Amino acid sequence: MEKKRDFSTKNADYTLHYGIHFFKSKINDLKNYDAIVLETGFNSYDEFTYQSLRNTPQYQDILKKNEKLDEPRPIFFVDVPPIKPLRKY
């Protein structure tokens, strides 16, 4: 079962898909999104490269699907602080 939360701001609509870093995150159709924001974990951003993230189980399907789009979506990488209730996902 996919865990996600939809929410909006004044200027945009969002869907937050919860993921676990050791498992593949799945988004069926990236065409429905204007941009992709991926959570990268607790390391320094200097340690991440697009290629290293592309080869991680959590992101590889999403990034490869995005590359195949006629108009690939912009991708942003952030770190979301751990929240105890999310740990059960």
C-alpha positions in Angstrom: 0.0 0.0 0.0 1.4 3.4 -1.0 1.6 6.0 1.7 1.1 9.5 0.6 -0.3 12.9 1.7 -1.8 15.5 -0.5 -1.7 19.2 0.5 -1.7 22.7 -1.1 -0.3 26.1 -0.7 -1.5 29.3 -2.3 0.6 28.7 -5.4 0.9 24.9 -5.8 -0.5 21.5 -5.1 1.7 18.8 -3.6 1.7 15.0 -3.1 4.2 13.7 -0.5 5.1 10.1 -1.0 6.6 8.4 2.0 9.6 6.2 1.3 12.2 4.1 3.0 15.7 4.6 1.7 16.3 0.9 1.2 13.2 0.2 -0.9 12.1 1.5 -4.3 9.8 4.5 -4.3 7.1 4.2 -7.0 5.2 6.9 -8.7 3.1 5.6 -11.6 2.9 8.6 -13.9 5.3 11.5 -13.6 3.4 13.4 -16.3 0.9 14.4 -13.6 3.6 16.4 -11.8 5.3 19.8 -12.5 8.4 19.0 -10.4 9.8 16.2 -8.3 11.2 16.7 -4.7 13.2 13.8 -3.3 14.3 13.4 0.3 18.0 12.5 0.5 18.7 11.6 4.1 21.0 12.8 6.8 24.3 13.1 4.9 26.0 16.2 3.6 24.6 17.4 0.2 28.2 17.6 -1.0 28.3 13.8 -0.8 25.4 13.3 -3.3 25.7 13.3 -7.0 22.9 12.7 -9.4 24.5 9.5 -10.6 24.9 8.1 -7.1 21.2 8.9 -6.3 20.1 7.5 -9.7 21.6 4.1 -8.6 20.1 3.9 -5.2 17.1 1.6 -4.8 14.8 4.4 -3.5 15.2 6.7 -6.5 16.3 4.7 -9.5 12.8 4.1 -11.0 11.6 7.7 -10.5 14.8 9.2 -12.0 14.9 6.8 -14.9 11.2 7.5 -15.7 11.9 11.2 -15.5 14.8 10.9 -18.0 12.5 9.2 -20.5 9.9 12.0 -20.5 9.8 14.4 -23.5 10.0 17.2 -21.0 11.7 15.9 -17.9 10.5 17.5 -14.6 12.9 19.6 -12.5 14.2 17.7 -9.5 14.9 19.1 -6.1 16.6 17.2 -3.2 15.8 18.0 0.4 16.2 16.5 3.8 13.1 16.0 5.8 13.7 15.7 9.6 12.6 12.3 11.0 9.2 12.4 12.6 8.3 9.5 14.9 4.8 8.7 13.4 6.4 8.4 9.9 8.8 5.7 11.0 6.0 3.1 10.8 5.8 3.6 7.1 
